[in-house]
Amino acid sequence: LDRYFRIIRQSTRLLQANEARYRLLSENSSDVIWLFDLEANRFTYVSPSVERLRGFTAEEVLQQKFEDVLTPESYRMIAEALPQRLNAFAAGDESMRSMTHEIVQTCKDGSTVPTEVVTTLIADSGRRVTHILGVSRDITVRRRLEAQLRQGQKLEAIGQLAGGIAHDFNNILAATMMRIDMMRMSRGLNPEIQQGLKDLEIEARRAADLTRQLL
């Protein structure tokens, strides 16, 4: 009997140590760790880091529902996808257990924040999902960098297009100026034609200068 109680005490201490360790990790993580009860339609745990992400305290979030956390667009997306995911998982599709989404969450000050959310289905022995475990991460900086990259790629494409056009136009101008020089070498040109060729050469050289600027 003493051995039995000793095992119980050891197991209890181990569980308490593990709980303290996991709580330390979740409370000091920059990501938001949360647990949502599907049957009760409410959060049962939210890490304190949610206040840095959304401005709400963990206690305030525990009173919120999913529709209070997400923008209308993100909520519609999740509300439509979740039943299909649950049905697929119940039918044996293990790939549905953990998934990653990009959704937009609402903040206390009325602003929004883009987040990457990894969710894991918690099910009983009959594959009936009772809870969703989630980890939410702020991806504002990532979105900004992606936008800058896309803008840079657009500018690069425009530059390549302008450079290609300028290169072709430069070849045409070179041929034009060569023909002007050949015509000016012709004998018997009256002064009016000579002045016209001179004016045309001036315009061609101005066009060549613009082309060089594009290149």
C-alpha positions in Angstrom: 0.0 0.0 0.0 2.8 2.4 0.8 4.4 1.6 -2.5 1.1 2.4 -4.2 0.8 5.8 -2.6 4.5 6.5 -3.3 3.9 5.9 -7.0 0.8 8.2 -6.9 2.8 11.0 -5.2 5.6 10.6 -7.7 3.2 10.7 -10.6 1.4 13.7 -9.2 4.7 15.6 -8.8 5.7 14.7 -12.4 2.4 16.0 -13.7 2.7 19.2 -11.7 6.3 19.7 -13.0 5.1 19.1 -16.6 2.2 21.5 -16.2 4.5 24.2 -14.7 6.9 23.7 -17.6 4.2 24.0 -20.3 2.6 27.0 -18.6 6.0 28.7 -18.5 6.5 28.1 -22.2 3.0 29.3 -23.2 3.1 32.4 -21.0 6.5 33.5 -22.3 5.9 32.7 -25.9 5.5 35.6 -28.4 3.0 33.5 -30.3 -0.5 33.2 -28.9 -1.4 29.7 -27.7 -5.1 28.9 -27.3 -7.6 26.1 -26.7 -11.2 26.3 -28.0 -14.0 24.1 -26.8 -16.2 23.3 -29.8 -19.2 22.1 -27.8 -19.2 25.1 -25.5 -18.3 27.4 -28.3 -15.7 29.3 -26.2 -12.1 29.5 -25.4 -10.9 27.6 -22.4 -7.3 28.8 -22.5 -5.5 31.8 -24.1 -1.9 32.7 -23.4 -1.1 36.2 -22.0 0.7 37.1 -25.2 -2.7 37.7 -26.8 -2.6 41.2 -25.3 0.4 42.1 -27.4 -1.3 40.8 -30.5 -4.8 42.1 -30.1 -4.9 44.4 -27.1 -7.4 42.2 -25.2 -6.3 40.5 -22.0 -6.5 36.7 -21.8 -9.5 37.1 -19.4 -11.3 39.2 -22.0 -10.6 36.7 -24.8 -12.0 33.9 -22.7 -15.4 35.6 -23.0 -15.2 35.9 -26.7 -16.4 33.6 -29.5 -14.7 32.9 -32.8 -16.8 35.5 -34.6 -15.5 38.1 -32.1 -11.9 37.3 -32.9 -11.9 37.3 -36.7 -12.9 39.8 -39.3 -16.1 38.9 -41.1 -14.2 37.7 -44.2 -11.9 35.4 -42.2 -14.8 34.1 -40.0 -16.8 33.2 -43.1 -13.8 31.3 -44.5 -13.2 29.4 -41.3 -17.0 28.7 -40.8 -17.2 27.2 -44.3 -14.0 25.2 -44.1 -14.3 23.8 -40.6 -17.3 21.4 -41.0 -15.7 19.9 -44.1 -12.5 19.4 -42.2 -14.2 17.8 -39.3 -16.1 15.4 -41.6 -13.0 14.5 -43.4 -11.1 13.8 -40.2 -14.0 11.7 -38.8 -13.9 9.7 -42.0 -10.2 8.8 -41.3 -8.3 11.6 -43.2 -5.4 12.2 -40.8 -4.0 15.0 -42.9 -6.9 17.2 -41.6 -5.6 16.9 -38.0 -3.2 19.8 -38.3 -3.5 22.7 -40.7 -2.1 26.2 -41.3 -4.2 29.2 -42.3 -3.6 32.9 -42.8 -6.5 34.9 -41.2 -7.1 38.4 -40.1 -7.9 39.1 -36.4 -9.6 42.1 -34.9 -7.9 44.3 -32.2 -9.3 46.1 -29.2 -8.6 49.5 -30.8 -10.5 48.6 -33.9 -7.6 47.8 -36.1 -6.8 44.4 -37.6 -3.7 42.2 -37.6 -2.8 39.5 -40.2 -1.9 36.2 -38.5 -0.7 32.7 -39.4 -2.6 30.2 -37.3 -1.7 26.5 -36.9 -4.6 24.5 -35.6 -4.7 20.9 -34.3 -7.9 18.9 -33.8 -8.2 17.3 -30.4 -10.5 14.2 -30.6 -11.7 11.4 -28.3 -11.2 7.7 -29.0 -14.1 7.8 -31.5 -12.5 10.6 -33.6 -15.1 13.0 -32.4 -13.4 16.4 -32.2 -14.0 18.2 -28.9 -11.4 20.9 -28.9 -9.1 22.9 -31.3 -5.6 23.7 -30.1 -4.1 26.7 -31.9 -1.0 28.8 -32.2 -1.4 32.3 -33.7 1.5 34.4 -35.0 1.7 38.0 -36.1 2.8 38.1 -39.8 2.5 41.9 -40.3 6.2 42.3 -41.1 6.1 39.3 -43.4 3.2 40.7 -45.3 5.0 44.1 -45.6 8.2 42.4 -46.9 6.1 40.4 -49.4 4.5 43.5 -50.7 7.9 45.2 -51.1 9.2 42.2 -52.9 6.2 42.2 -55.3 6.6 45.9 -55.9 10.3 45.4 -56.6 9.6 42.6 -59.0 7.1 44.9 -60.8 9.7 47.7 -61.1 12.3 45.2 -62.3 9.9 44.0 -65.0 9.1 47.6 -66.0 12.8 48.4 -66.2 13.5 45.3 -68.4 10.7 46.3 -70.7 11.9 49.9 -71.0 15.4 48.7 -71.5 14.4 46.4 -74.3 12.3 49.1 -76.0 15.2 51.6 -75.7 17.7 49.1 -77.1 15.5 48.4 -80.2 14.8 52.1 -80.6 18.5 52.9 -80.3 19.3 50.5 -83.2 16.6 52.3 -85.3 18.1 55.7 -84.5 21.6 54.5 -85.4 20.4 53.3 -88.8 18.5 56.6 -89.3 21.6 58.8 -88.5 23.7 56.6 -90.8 21.3 57.3 -93.7 21.3 61.0 -92.8 25.1 61.1 -93.0 25.0 59.3 -96.4 22.4 61.7 -97.8 24.5 64.7 -96.6 27.5 63.4 -98.6 25.5 63.4 -101.8 26.4 66.2 -104.3 24.1 68.8 -105.6 21.8 69.1 -102.6 20.1 72.5 -102.5 20.5 74.5 -99.2 16.9 73.8 -98.2 17.4 70.0 -98.2 20.8 70.4 -96.5 19.2 72.4 -93.7 16.4 69.9 -93.4 18.9 67.0 -93.0 20.8 69.1 -90.4 17.6 69.7 -88.4 16.7 66.0 -88.7 20.1 65.0 -87.4 19.7 67.3 -84.4 16.3 65.7 -83.5 17.8 62.2 -84.0 20.6 63.0 -81.6 18.1 64.3 -79.0 16.2 61.1 -79.3 19.4 59.1 -78.9 20.2 61.0 -75.7 16.7 60.1 -74.3 17.3 56.5 -75.3 20.6 56.5 -73.4 18.8 57.8 -70.3 16.3 54.9 -70.5 19.1 52.4 -70.9 
